[in-house]
């Protein structure tokens, strides 16, 4: 796996607004970095270009803002190119004395990975001398192969640099390669400089120091932008069981320093949290697995994993589409993972109560009432085989917290949902296997998020293995292998 520096576009500078060109040869999949140096009496952060992400911004160097003197701001933006991308525009407030902004775009390419991950830290040197040294304030995780951009901003336009480098305790960086050294002559002026390096040995969490040798004494700011090929991804796999359950797995988490994860089910543009997968601490875990036993039927959906890394940055990765198809309507217990194939009878009649009090005041009827209740009524379903009828009784006998999940063969939003069971009446036929179940139900809230859906049942294991030794011989790695195994036919 390798990240390499690509090409750089032309310098753009102005007193308040710039639109630096993308470099020639920029292609889809590359990461474009927009490095900006700016100065302003109000020390404003440059605006984020449309479609770009602000990586970080830092102002420093000390002194009073003026011609070739005082603080300057260094800012990084990023965008994974999609093809046909336009040049970014970034700006600071106009009409301010001496304000200036300069920027360039350069590209990076990767040979592997599922995307891009970055983290940045900044520091400053407020002593005017030629041995520039900026101790960065935020510790980053480093490992061998990390690609690093060293960015600098000085107030002095004419200063040139050499020996650009980074150091960190226990980390060895390669000799830096210089790329940019631009004089910003607009307004009070500045100097924009960049180089790249990589980690050749060592690992750990350290706050680096970014250094350089200047041709003339100056103060300034610097930043180290660490970039990696992403390892994290999310996949969804349908279990071959009834009712259908989807295994949702996030992998490669430790490589991206992921500490917290939230999984969502996405139908069209709607995101619904997956059960027991909200803001889960996964520090030190390489993978994360949850079972979705509540997905709608007959419609395509994706899963999204929102990942938070050790530096607080958030990343979102998506699975490919998956559709759960069934040959009937389903009444199930989404926590235990069991259910019955049914046909929901019609028409449906839903009652909604409203707690009210009625008063006759001077011949006028005054009604005081509370909000309308959730719906309640009798849901009639039909099973057509003895196995389905027995499965229905199992669901009714052992429903977790007395809650049923009802889903149409093709999802019907005005019906699909969770219902609290009040009572039920079973009406079997004498002459065939058909049974009718009249279920008195009240629409209910979902189960608490802490209740995790079962990925398999004890019966699944019993159907496939005779002894504990059989299980141990088949699953030779970890318990995760059991959780991810498809016990279906």
FENQUIUR-V936629 format. One record per backbone hydrogen bond with DSSP energy under -0.5 kcal/mol. CO is the residue of the C=O (numbers start at 0). NH is the residue of the N-H. E is the energy in kcal/mol with one decimal. If there is no record, write none. Layout:
# FENQUIUR-V936629
co=(CO	CO)
nh=(NH	NH)
e=(E	E)
This chain:
# FENQUIUR-V936629
co=(1	3	6	11	13	15	17	19	22	26	29	29	30	31	32	32	33	33	34	35	36	37	38	39	48	52	52	55	57	59	65	68	71	72	73	74	75	75	76	77	78	78	80	89	90	95	97	99	100	101	102	103	104	105	106	107	108	114	116	118	120	121	122	123	124	125	126	128	129	129	131	132	133	133	134	139	141	142	145	146	147	148	148	149	150	151	152	153	154	155	159	161	163	164	166	167	170	170	171	171	175	176	179	181	181	182	183	185	187	189	190	191	192	193	193	194	195	196	197	197	198	200	203	203	205	205	207	208	209	210	211	211	212	217	218	219	220	221	222	222	223	223	224	225	226	227	227	229	232	234	236	238	239	244	245	245	246	246	247	248	249	250	251	252	252	253	256	258	258	259	260	261	262	263	264	264	265	266	269	271	273	276	276	279	279	281	285	285	287	289	290	291	296	298	300	301	302	303	303	304	304	305	306	307	307	308	312	314	316	321	322	323	328	329	330	331	331	332	332	334	337	339	339	341	342	347	348	350	352	353	354	356	358	358	359	360	363	363	365	366	367	374	375	376	376	377	378	378	379	380	381	382	384	385	386	387	388	389	390	391	392	393	394	398	399	401	403	403	404	405	406	411	411	416	417	418	419	419	422	424	426	433	434	435	435	436	436	437	437	438	438	439	439	440	441	447	448	449	456	457	458	459	460	460	466	467	468	469	470	473	477	477	478	478	479	480	481	484)
nh=(110	108	106	102	100	91	89	87	25	29	31	80	107	78	34	105	35	76	103	74	101	72	99	42	51	54	77	75	73	71	68	65	59	37	57	35	54	55	33	52	31	80	28	17	46	98	187	38	13	36	11	34	8	32	5	30	3	229	227	225	223	136	221	134	219	127	128	217	131	213	211	134	135	209	123	205	203	145	198	226	196	150	224	194	222	192	220	190	156	158	214	212	175	210	208	170	167	172	199	200	177	195	193	183	191	184	189	188	67	183	153	181	151	178	179	149	176	147	173	199	144	171	141	205	139	207	135	166	133	164	131	213	161	128	154	124	152	122	150	224	120	225	148	118	146	116	229	113	250	248	246	240	488	238	247	291	236	248	289	234	287	232	255	255	257	256	309	281	282	307	279	305	273	303	266	271	301	269	266	264	276	262	278	260	281	284	251	252	249	247	292	245	410	323	321	265	318	263	305	306	316	261	314	258	259	311	308	306	304	300	324	297	341	406	339	333	404	336	337	453	332	330	341	328	381	349	377	375	372	355	369	367	360	365	361	363	360	365	358	368	356	442	350	378	440	379	380	438	344	436	342	434	388	389	390	391	392	393	394	395	396	397	398	401	402	420	405	418	331	416	329	414	415	405	443	403	421	441	439	437	435	428	382	426	437	380	438	424	439	378	440	421	422	376	419	450	275	451	460	461	462	463	463	464	470	471	472	473	474	475	480	481	481	482	483	484	484	486)
e=(-1.6	-2.4	-2.2	-2.4	-2.4	-2.7	-2.2	-0.5	-1.5	-1.7	-0.6	-2.8	-2.1	-1.8	-0.7	-2.3	-0.5	-2.0	-1.7	-2.6	-2.6	-3.1	-2.3	-1.8	-2.1	-0.7	-2.2	-2.5	-3.1	-1.9	-1.6	-2.1	-1.9	-2.2	-2.3	-2.8	-2.2	-1.4	-2.4	-2.9	-3.1	-0.7	-3.0	-2.4	-2.4	-1.7	-2.6	-2.4	-2.2	-2.5	-2.3	-2.2	-3.4	-3.1	-3.2	-2.2	-2.5	-2.5	-2.8	-2.8	-2.5	-2.4	-2.3	-0.6	-2.0	-0.6	-1.0	-1.7	-1.5	-3.2	-1.9	-0.6	-0.6	-2.5	-0.5	-2.5	-2.1	-2.0	-2.1	-3.4	-2.6	-0.6	-2.8	-1.8	-2.4	-1.7	-2.4	-2.5	-0.6	-0.6	-2.4	-3.1	-0.6	-2.7	-2.6	-2.1	-0.7	-0.5	-2.7	-1.2	-0.5	-2.2	-1.4	-0.6	-2.4	-0.8	-1.7	-2.2	-2.6	-3.1	-1.7	-3.2	-2.6	-2.6	-1.5	-3.0	-2.8	-3.0	-3.2	-0.6	-2.9	-2.6	-3.0	-0.6	-2.8	-0.7	-2.5	-2.1	-3.0	-2.0	-1.3	-0.5	-1.9	-1.4	-0.6	-2.5	-2.3	-2.4	-2.6	-0.5	-1.6	-0.7	-2.6	-1.9	-1.9	-2.1	-0.5	-2.5	-2.5	-2.5	-3.4	-1.7	-0.8	-3.1	-0.6	-3.0	-2.5	-0.6	-2.2	-2.6	-2.2	-1.6	-0.6	-0.9	-2.2	-1.5	-1.7	-2.5	-0.8	-2.6	-2.7	-2.9	-2.4	-2.4	-0.6	-2.6	-2.3	-2.4	-2.1	-3.4	-1.4	-2.2	-0.6	-2.0	-0.6	-2.7	-0.6	-2.1	-3.0	-3.0	-0.8	-2.3	-2.5	-0.5	-2.3	-3.4	-2.7	-2.8	-0.5	-0.7	-2.1	-1.6	-2.8	-3.1	-1.7	-2.2	-2.7	-3.7	-2.9	-1.9	-0.7	-3.2	-2.5	-2.5	-2.7	-0.6	-2.8	-2.0	-1.0	-2.4	-3.0	-1.9	-0.5	-2.2	-2.3	-0.5	-0.6	-2.4	-3.2	-0.5	-2.6	-2.9	-0.8	-3.4	-0.6	-1.9	-3.0	-0.6	-2.9	-0.5	-2.6	-3.1	-4.4	-0.6	-2.7	-0.6	-0.5	-2.7	-2.9	-2.9	-2.0	-2.2	-2.4	-2.8	-2.4	-2.1	-2.0	-2.1	-2.1	-2.4	-2.7	-1.9	-0.7	-2.4	-2.0	-2.6	-0.6	-2.6	-2.5	-2.0	-2.8	-2.5	-3.1	-2.8	-2.4	-3.1	-0.5	-1.8	-3.0	-2.9	-2.2	-2.4	-2.5	-3.4	-0.5	-2.4	-0.7	-1.9	-0.6	-3.1	-0.7	-3.5	-1.0	-2.2	-3.4	-2.0	-0.6	-0.9	-1.4	-2.6	-2.4	-0.6	-1.2	-2.4	-1.5	-2.6	-2.3	-1.7	-2.9	-0.9	-1.2	-0.6	-0.6	-2.0	-2.0	-0.6	-0.8	-0.8)
